[in-house]
Amino acid sequence: MRTLVVVAAAMVLAACASGGQSPTPGQNRLTVVATTTVLAHFVEQVGGDRVDVHALVPKGGEVHTFDPAPSDATRLSQAKLMVMNGLGLDDWLLALATDAGQADLPVVELAEDLEEVEYHESEEEEGVEGAGEEPGDHPYNPHLWLNVQYARLYVDRIRLKLIEVDPANQADYEANAEAHDEQLEVLDAWIREQMTGIPEADRRVVSFHDAFPYFAAAYGLEIVGVVVNAPGQEPSAGEVARLVTEIRQSGVKAILAEAQFSDRPAQAIADETDATVVSDLYTDSLGDPPQDSYEAAMRWNVERIVDTLR
């Protein structure tokens, strides 16, 4: 699939170079491409009206198995900065940039080498179809932003990179980042307060895929297991049987399912246990209004989880 994208991207870029029409960024704005809607949202908060931001993976899309289109290569050819998570979640962006003739484009990998982070080893299997990764390339779980304190580190890293690429607007980036950091600090405190209402005996959960270890560690949940070993896979009968047994033995009350995936496998497991499926949680993607911002999505997630566990 990606071989076809490379060829098609080259054709599109050639057409643009020969006079074909292409989108033009806002006047005097820095054009930024991010891999996901979550990361694009952070860039928007820091960049304000100084940036034009585009998320390659559309709302509700699946970043782990995303296959870029020729239009994505065209979009990258016009960008001045790439923003990605790293840790294997979206490494396809680097290959796409090379295909688009942007191998030297400035890039910031928000989750890589953060000194303040206690990284969790990844439980997901790499190398699933469409993911473009080799097994074992990335030992750490990439979903840092679901811990709001780590999302604050993302915002600060974006601030620094925008200043590096566009120093003339440093004052705006500094002010925007400070304002958004204050909002995230309030959000983190609110989540901690809400989670205190969950009894200690009811804090064990299962997640659809391995997206919640940083959230769980920060806010007091225990992840007993996952429904799928990697996005794009289906659990085997043996894996389902083992997870059902674990849920019964551990007294798991909730299975955390995500909006970008079908909750059918999770519901099938819940039907064999006393667990409840908490559907439509937002992890790798933002949603439709009102869940179209990081803060709104996190508040939605927490309210759904707390209501189920409490």
N, C-alpha and C positions, 0 to 999 in steps of 0.2 A: 504493500500500500504506500509506504513512504517513498519508495523508488519512483512511483508514479507522481507523487507530489513534487519530488525534486525536479523531474522533467517538466511537469506542468508549470512549476514556479519559474523555471528558466524561460519558458515560453512567454509567461505573463510579463516578466521583467523586461524581456526583449521588446515586447509590444509597447510597454511604457516608455522605454528608451527611445523608440522610434516615433513617438508622438501620440501614443494612446492616452486616453483620459484616465486619470487616477485621482483619488481623494486628496485634497489639500488641507494641511493642518491649519488651525487658527493662527491668525497673524500674530507674530512675535511670541508664540507659545512654544514651549518645549514639547516635542512629540515623544511620548513614552509608550512602550508596549509592555504589558504585564501578562503573565501566563494565565492567571485566574482572576475572577471578579473580586475575590477577597483582597488580593494584592493590589489590584487596580484601585479599589476603594481606599486603601492606605495611601497610595500615591496621590489620589485626588485630594485627600485631606491635607496632605503636606504641601502639595503643589498649588492647590487653589486654582485661581484663574491664570496662573503662569504656565499651566501644563495642559496638553491634550492627551488623555489616557485611553488606551484601548486594551481590553482583555481578550486574549486569543481564544481561550476556552470559554464558550458562551455560558450564560446563566443556566444552571442545571446540568451543565456538561460534566464529563468525567476526566479529570486531569491526568490520572494514572495511565489511561489507555487512549489519550487524545491523539488523533491523526490530523496534522495540519493540512489546510487546503491551500491552493495556490494564492488565494487572496491574502492569506496570512503572511506568506513570503513577501507579497507586495507591500503589505502594511509595515513589515519589518524594514524593508528597503528605504522607507521614509522616516524611520525612527532615529532619535538621537540617544536613546537610552533603553535598555532592556531590564526588566525587573522580574526575577524568578525566585522561587523558594529554595531550590537546591535540595541536597540530600536524596537525590534520585527521583524526586516527585515529578520534575518537569525538565529533565536534562535534554529532552527532545528540542527544547528551544535553541540550544547551542548549535545543534546540527542544522536546524532551520535557518539560523542566522548565517551560517556558512553558505548554505544553498542560495540565500538571498543576497550574497555578496557583502555581508555585514559581519564577517568574522572578527573584525576589530572594533565593533560597536561596543561602547561602554556597557557593562552589565553589573548588576548587584545581585548576589545570591544571599537572600535575607536570613536563611537558617544556618548558613555555614559558619563554623568556627566562632561561635558566640561564647565568650568567656563566662558570661553570667548564667549559662544554661546547663542544667543537668540532663544530658541526653539520655534517652531511652533506646535500648536496642530494638530494632524493628522485628516484629513477628511476622511480617508479610513476606510471601514468596515473591522474588523478582523474576523477571523473564517471562511474564505472562504475555499472551499474544497481543501485539499492538503497543506494549509498554516500551520497547526499545532498550531494555536494560539487561545486563548480564547478571546472573545470580551472584549475590554476595558483594556487589559493587558498593552498596551503601548500607552499612550496618545499623544506622540510626534511623529511628522513626522521624518522618519529616513534618508532622502536624503540630509544630510548636505553637502556632498562633492561637490554638484553642485554650492555651493558658494566657490570660490577658496580660500578665506581666511580661511574657515573651513577645506578645504583639507590640508592646511598648518598645521593645528592642528593635523590632522590625521598623517601626515608625522612625526611630532615631537613625537607623542605618539608611533609610530612604532620605531623610533630611541631609545627612552627610553627602550622599551620592548626588543629590540634586544640586547642592552647593558646589560640589566638585565640577559638575558638568555645566552649570549655569551660575557662576559666582556673582553675576550682576544682580541677581534677585535673592541673594542670601538673606536679607532682612525679612522678606516675605516668607521664605521657607522656615526660618527660625521661629517666627511668630506663629505660623500655622501649626508647626510641629508641637510647639509648647501648648497651644490650645487643645490640640487633639490628645496629647499625652494626659492632660488634666481630665479630659472626658474618659479616657481609658482607666485612669486611676479610680475614678468614681465607679465605673462599671465593675472593676475588679472587687471593690469593697461591697458593692451590691450583691454580686454573685456569692461571695463568702457569707454574707448575712443570710441570703436565701437558703443556702445549702445547710446551714446549721439546723434547719427544721427537719432534716431527714434523720430518723433514728439510726444509731450506729449499726443495729442489726439488719438494716434494710439498705445498706450502701453497696451491696454486691450487684454488678450488672454484667451483661454480655453486650458487645457491640457488633454491628454488622461487619465492619472491617476494622483494621487496627488504627482507628483514627483518634481515639480518646485517651491515650496514656498520659499526655501532658495535662489535659483537663482533669483527669481522675486524680493525678498526683497533687495538683494544685488545690483541688476543691473537695477532696476527701471521699472519692469513690474507689472501689476495687473492681478491676476488670477481670472477670473469671475466665472469659474466653471470647472468641470471635466466630461469627457465622461462616465467613469465607476467609480463606487464607490470603487471597489477593483479589482486588476488583477484577471482574471479568470471568471469574471462576464460579462454579457451583459446588457446594459441599457434597462430598460422597455420602453414601448411606452410613458408612462406618463413622465418619466424622459427625454426622447428625446424631447418631446414637450416643457417641461419647459425650457430646455437648449436652444432650438431654439429661444424661446421667449426672453430669457435673452441675447443671442447673438445679436438679432436684436435691442433690446432696448439699449444695451451697446455699440453698434458699434464695436463689436469684429472683428478684421481683420484676426486673425490667430488661428488655432487649432494646438497645438503642439503634434504631434504623434511620437511614439518611435519605434526604429528599431526592438525591440524584440516582438512587438505586431502587429497584422493586423491593418491596417488603415481603414478597411472597415466601422466600426461604425463611425469613425470621418468623413469619406468622405460622409457618408449618411447624417450627420448633416450639413456639409458644403454645400451640394447640396440644402438644404432648406434655406440657408442664403447667405450673401455675403462674408463669411469667406473663407480663403484659408487654406488647410491642409499643414502643414510643416512636411513632412514625414522623417523618417529615422534619427531621433535625438537619441543621445546616452546618456542614463541616468544610468541604472543599470548594463550595460555591455559595454565593448569596442567592436570595430568592426574589420573588415578585414583591412589590410593595405590600405590606410595610416591612417585610424582612429583606430589604434591599440595601442594608448597611450592616457593617460588622457588629455594631452595638445592638441593633435591633435583632439580628440573627442570634447573637449570644443570649440576649434576654429571652427570646422565644425558646431557645434550647433549654435554658435553666428552668423556666416556668414549667415546661412540659415534663422535664425530668423530676423536678421537685414535686409536682402534683401527683405523679405516678408513685414515687417512692415514699411520699409522706401520707 
